[in-house]
Amino acid sequence: MRYRSGRNGDHIMGIPFECDLCHFRNMTLRNPVVTNPKDTMTLITIRRASLDALWAREPGTVQGNLSRAVRDHREAAAVCSLERGELPYLPSPELKDRVGMTSAVYVLQASRRAGQYVRNVQYETVRKSATWIGNMYEAGAAYTGAPTTDAPPTAEPFESASPTRRKWFARFLRGVKLRMGQVRYQNEPLTSEMVLALDQLITAEWHRTTDERERERLEELMCYVLIGFGASLRGEEVPLVSLRGMLYFWKETARAGEPHIMITLYGRFKGETGFRWHCLPISDLSASQIPFRKWIASLCCTGGRSFRAARRVGCSSRRTGRPGRRSGTTTGTSPTTWRFCGRTGRSCSRSAR
């Protein structure tokens, strides 16, 4: 059975193979006690680690390697004198943990912890145990720090006494990853049904409260969602929305043959030079009945609250530092836009809920 038993030929696949009892003796320098539950768990974990290291290679690879070895040996022995020293001696007479089985036990016991989305933690969490083991070895008496060219591509180019840098342990980690697999939860798209449900919830909450600051917070939240959804903007692009530009087109777009809202963005954009304006139209009421104008009018045209709204959702959030430093999309704010913050936006009437 896959991952539960070995295959014929696993013992000659390039890493040392020893039985559970030998590994236990190498780790503890004694025989296991049958009545000791810790010894029993150690033997079970050793068996799991050995199988993981072996199953880092697929059955076809193992069978192909064994078949080629048997064929080559038979053909060579039939015509050549190979009585002495013909093949390497596999067992090791040393009583020590030469493959890093102790470290593998730490890793496997960490893999039994409860996960957040699945029953147990995933491999990306489990492999962090190998990191602290390697760091501890480098901080200990075995530290050398001499440069080397034999380090793995993802490791620092220095010699290491850690067993986690050895071939057997790398094969073991690969086997653990193949056995555990990876469960990925992608970000799911926001659907029109979700937006409509959010509209109902926030509308009910807006009517329930009489605190103006709370109502303002709800309006800003819903506008953030609607603008990002209607104009297909990424999260970091929504703060670039300019209320000044939206009010400039407000009456014209409301009286158009097909009423719409002109979402105006101002700032520095990736792949462009300097500060730019971008205009993105969205419908007043989409085919799925999403009320864009109802919420955006509440944010833009609420009289006394326009100043605070413009500061927080206006041309952009008020960031400090040099514009364009973060991911090429961070923006500064122009003096022209900040002068708009003092206006009350009386050019449109507030939509009734």
C-alpha angles and dihedrals in degrees: 000000000000114000091356103078138026128248131231105267099030090115093066099046098110102274130083117266124202133162124258093257093052092049090049091052091047090053101041104020090229142076119268119258110233094213094048110099091201091057090048092052090047091055091048091050091048090053090051092048092049092051092048091053091049095046092057082091122061121242092249091055092049093047092046092051092049095045092050092048093050093047095046092047094049095047094046094045091051094062105020137058105249102152098128130045092355098144134020119268107247108195119081120221093201118107099216140095099262098163102047100255091153090058090047089056090056091051095048094048089051089054090063093068118113115267130222099231101015135031096271134022115275129248095262087061095042096053091061088077089069089056097060091043091055092045092051092051090050090051093050137080093280092066115129106158092193115152118254138179094211097076118119116260092254095047132080113268095248134103114263134195092201116117088218088075093057127102096246092054093048089052089048093053091050090052091050091052093049092048097045097039122194128273111204124194108201123202105267120224121256108247129205089247090058092049092050091049090050089050091056093047096048093043090055091047091048091055092045096058129063096190108112093207091053091049090050091051092051092049092051092048093051093045090051090054095043096047092047092046098042097044096035093237127164118240095259092050098058093073087061090071111122117214089195091061094044092053090048090063097031102103094037095052093043092056095042122119087254105031113226143153122246108221106205123200124193128185145061115322131196112267093017133096124235128343116330140183120227124188121203119179121213127182122259090230119012126217088261089055097250106163102224098160094048093064100032090051089053090055098042102039109039098115110221094027094058093088095056093042092051091052093053105031098015122108089329141321112288101259125175127220132050113329116250096024097120115066092320093280104085111111140198124218124249122228089239091061094046090055087061091062091080094058121098098215095233091159093096137037125241114257116240118239 
